[in-house]
Each structure stands twice: as structure tokens, then as C-alpha cells.
Amino acid sequence: MKKNPIALAALCLLASSAFAQNAERRLESFAQNQNTLEINTSDGKYLIRPYSATVVETAFIPKGEQYDTNSHAVVLAPEALATTLKDSVTSIEFATPGIVVTVQKSPFRISYAYRGQPLVSEKLGYTRKDGMQAIEFNLDQDEALYGAGARAVGMNRRGNRFQLYNKAHYGYGNRSELMNFTIPMALSSKRYAIHFDNPQIGYLDFDSKKDNTLSYETIGGRKTYQVIAGDKWEDVMASYTSLTGRQPLPPRWAFGNFASRFGYHTEAETRATVDKFIEEKIPLDAIVLDLYWFGKTVKGTMGNLAWDKDSFPNPQKMMADLTAKGVKTVVITEPFVLTTSSRWEEAVQRKVLATTKDGAPYTYDFYFGNTGLIDLYSPQGREWFWNIYKDLKRDGVTGWWGDLGEPEVHPSALQHATGSADQVHNIYGHDWARLIAEGYRKDFPNERPFILMRAGYSGSQRFGLIPWSGDVGRSWGGLQSQMEIALQMGMQGLGYMHSDLGGFASAVLDDELYTRWLQYGVFQPVFRPHAQEEVPAEPVFRSERAKSLAREAIRLRYAMLPYNYTTAFENSQSGMPLMRPMLFEEPQNDAARSISGAYLWGKDFLVAPIVEPGATRKELYFPAGSAWFDFYNDQRHGGGITEALGVVPEHIPVFVRAGAFVPLAKPAQSTNDYSARQIDLHYYHDQSVSASSGKLYDDDGATAQAYEQGKYELVRFASSLQGRELLLSLETETGRAAQVAERGYNVSVHNVAARPQRVLLDGRAVKFSWNAARKLLQVSVPARRQLSAKLAVSL
């Protein structure tokens, strides 16, 4: 191969920078210190250590620099692993039971393999590039890439260069290259991920130059990354969320319906809205108050963070009355304190604000007025802010909405206690969520917080942060981008990404768009219609037809609480997202790598949102390996094929996997009235399924760490098909501190082609019904404590 003289000259020039190019980097010595491989080079030191057999970290410390051990993302303690170190003439091999790290001696290069299969390799190690520190990796020609935070650019994100700078995108549609969550992480279709463990601003380039290169550039900070690998996508999700932390189970009411708009101006309006939902028999669990709760105007009042008593004369009684009706109160807060705010002087005197280099409060203009910014990195800022939350909590506020937390405007010259604005910009929302989560653990340790945030970072899920996709346009394009955003964020640990249902920005009145968005909302993490108030976001104020369709969608959302809550529990234990991309089902299928228009909801639902106006047909690929049943009419569809489906206004296409157990409940007006003591358990029988399993998780819906404390019930379901006998079992596992109650089941077995000869419950014949038209068998299992039951169906 011919050498490029221009490239060689550039390499020589860069070799004189703070740390050299690989061409100048020489291995000088190496040694294993406990479970860490230490490599000394001509320009610095490498530390390579495994956290587990599937996670390995590599850090580079240039000569003259100190190793920064502080990670904002990683919480996992490294395991004590059996590792091997082999030295040869050309390389060093450092092996865990899973990942093998090979260090080529000359030229110096690090590469990674998993179970004998190559994953990825560095090109030149850390270098200087255009005033930034950078590292590049070699990519295979055909691997797809995911990650880099919340974007809407297509499911396979290879070919894009992404800025790492959390920034709002008002009114976006079907494409957005920069949004509120920019996460320094790349995931590959080869089932590995690279997490760059540094929050400072920069770029993540997914082979935009088409030269098979993944590159990461930043203004400074740690030169540390982790490689995560797995046999299956489930393994990659489990390992990454073990590394950065898992999402605690939210309160059960968070899975209900929210009333929200920008915004409710008065106590009277707030009360009337809640009463309207009750009158219309549309379930409701929370009402969200935008910035009018602390001021009468949009501009000039931010930072007051206290009830405007003219508009809300008795907020404590209002919240108590709403609670009695089963409705929680969520209020907006922002990290900005305007110079016109009633708290400005207090914030200045208590030194809670970010500063200039001279130590004075840094003030600047943005949309809402002239402002300062709370310094979350100073003890004074944290204490002041948390005390406001604590007082509001004691008054009756149940949930928190953190808005503008990128922060929306964050001048580079602004100084925080731990560094400049650019150094902490991408972790500001992350540390804001941390403030609330840690405050709850200290002052309200038995309660689960609800923390809705617009910006965050790697690992923000461990604080219970619930992200949303920002100020999406009220348009079909806005709806079209939501599945991709949610799926990608779930792959990056933030499994509760959701959207302002119906769209937020612009005064568009489109009932078809609105109902299709809400029908999609049933099968995504948080059901929260929200919009600018020119057109109502709440179904109770829409046309009769839209209201009727919305009511049915919301009632289905409540019926699905047992399934959804169980899926959320699984996320808290394994890191598997609630919304799962098709590539998880078929990792070897090239076409599945790019699908975002259909997805899995939990383990067993296949969902195909309608995202175009006037649609009468929907083309859908059914994943191979399973048959699929229409959730609404039980029609069977084979796996591994694409079909054109008819579309109806009443619902979007939804299918259930053959062999699935789906627990449902009777819809309630709020989760206060919800009961899982009588479950409608649906089993989707198919001759292709010889055995399957499922579960139902239940607790009180409110206690923090209920599972860890043993305050739960977990019911395991199993099926076995032996010849013409179908066996179904239900077995209850009870936590050591659970208050055990009776639970009964109305069991529906789908796809039973002929009337069964008999049905036995624990060996005794029981009554059953069979619907020939629907091929549906129904039988009751009476309520018992700590149920252990076996159904035998003679087909």
C-alpha cells in the first residue's frame, strides 16, 4: 500500500502535542496489578480493567496529567475475576472469561474480542485533533450503529456526525439531529457498545466520512471508555445498566393518565379540569401545573418557586382535595432565577447561583427574562434548591417536572463550583435528578419520587429520571419520529422516554393525529398528553368523536396496568427497555436493524402505530420465531413474513406473541381504585409452542424498594403442551415482608379450535365456557392466598 506523504507530515506535527499520535507511541513496560493491566508508553499510561466478564474499561493518562477517577456514569464495583495475561513477541493478551483485550506492541494498538469473535479496535489511540482530544475506532463495513442520545435521523444512525451538547429543538418533526439528551455512547449491531465516560461537550461521529471510522472528540476531561458485549441484546442491556445503574420502579400512578397543558392558570381551572375527567368517566391519575402556579405571566416570574396566592389561594387544600379524588399534583420547576423574581435577592445573598470568574452572579438574557442559574455543584445551591422541593412536598406536591434542564441557555463563560459551563453542561440535568433522588432517600425514604426531566446523561435512569422528547411539533412528522427516539433511548438505559402525546408545539387542531398519537401512547412508557393551550391537550375538551376514541385508549391503558407494571419491574431488574426494537428479536436480520415504525412493547406485544393521515393499510413485518395473534380479533399471523393489514379508526394494529401470558385488570377511574386481586389472565395457545412462561409482579405501588424489602408478590405462569393436553400452572412467590391477600383469575385461553373434552383444576373437573366463533376457552380460578394451581385442558 502506498503511503500518503501529507498524512505522514500531519502525524509528525501532531506528535509534538500534549499526547502523541500512535505512530510515536511506544510500549515501554506493562504489569498486572490485581485485576488491572497497567501499560506504560512513551507518552503516558494505560489502565485496562474489567468490571465483569462482559465489561472492560480502558483509560489513558498522558504524561503530566493526573488520573481522574471520578465517573458521573459508572456505579458498578469491579468484580474479582479470573483473568489471564499472555505476552508474545508482537502483542499482549489480557483475557477475562468473556472479553479479550489484545495490545499490539508496534504500532501500538488495542483491540477487543468477545468469545473468540472480534468486536472493535482503536485506530491511533487518543490524539489531539483541531484543539480537541479524540479517539477513533475501526468499524466493519456492514455493522449498524445506534446511540448518541435522543435523535431522529433513522434507526441505523451510521453516517451521521453528532454534536454532544444537550439542546432543545422547538417544534421538530420527523428529523432532529440535536436534542435534549446527548449520550456519549455507541451501540453496534454486532451486540457490543462503547461508552465514553466523559460528560464534557464534543462530538460523536458514526462514520460520517464513510471510511469505516467511529470517532469521539471532546474539549477535555477523562480519556476513559468502557466496552460492553453480550451473546444477546438482553445481555448487553443487563451489563450496561449494571455498569451505570438501573431505573427504580416508579410509583404505580405514573402508569396512569395525566392531565397536562401549558398551562392551568388558576386553582379554579385546575379543579374544573379534574372534575371534567371524572364527569366524562375518563381515568385520571395526575394533573401537571406549568409555570402559572408561581406567576401570572410567562415572562418575568421564573424563579419565584412559590404559589401565586392570587391565582391559587389555597393550594394545600386544593391538592388534598385532588388527592381524595385519586389525582396527584405535579408542578414544574426550572433552574433559572430571574433578576425580577421574588427570590432573586435571597439567591444572591445565599450564594446559590453560578458565577463569573470574579465570583459575582452570572446574569444573562434569555426568552423568559434576565436570569441567573442555580449552581447544582455548590453545597449552597443544592441545599437551597432541595429545601424548596421539601417544603412543596410537605404542602402536598406529589411529583416533579424539571424543565429547561439542558440548561436551555448556558453561556460558556459561566462558572460552576466544579468547572465551567461547557464542562458540566451535559450532566446538569443528570445532577438535578440526583438532587431530588438523594433528597427523597434522606427525607422521604419510603416514597418513590416521580422526576420528569428534559435533559440527562448516561446513567440518569438510576435516579428515577423519566425523560420526555421535548417540544415536538403537533404534526404527523412529529409523531413519526417518536418511536425511534424512545427505542434508541431505551437501548441506552433510559427506558421511560416518551412524548407529549398529541404533540406540543403550534396550534394545530387535527383529531385524527391526536387520536392516533394517544393510541400509540397506550403502548409506551408514560401516558401524558401535553400541548400549548391554544388547542386543548386533554381529551375531555376535544370533539365527541376524539373524546370517545381517547376514552377507549385510556381505559385500555388502565386495563393493561398488570402487564405494564410487570414490564416495568423487569426493567428495574434487568435493564431491558419497556419498548424494544425489532433488531432485538432478529439480530441477524439486516432489514430488522433499521425498523423503528413497529416495535415490541415488553416481551409479548408487537405494536405498529399509525403515523400517516387517512391510512387504510399498514404494512407490517411479523418477527420470525413466533406466531402472532391480533389483540382485537384473535386472527393468527405467521412469523417471518410481511403483510398488508387493514386499518380501522378505533385502534392501531397490535399483536400478541403465541405462548404469551397477558395479565389484565378491570379499568378504574384512577390507580387509587385499581385492584390486582382479580386478574383477567389471557394465554395465547398455539400448536407451535410446546412450553412458555410469564409472570405478574405486584406490590403496593408506592413503597421505595418494595421488592428489595420483600414487600411484593410475584406470580409465575407456565404452559406445557403434551400431545392433546395443555397444562397451565400459576405459582405465587411471596416476599418475606409481604401482606398476602387473596388473588383470583379469570383465565382465557385463545385459539382453542374445538370444545375441550374437559378442564381440570388441580385434578378436579371444573366448569368452563367455550366460544366457537372466537375459539376462546374461559375458566375461573377461585381467589386464594399464595396460589399454587394447575389447569389441565384436554384439547
Disulfide bonds with the S-S distance in Angstrom:
none
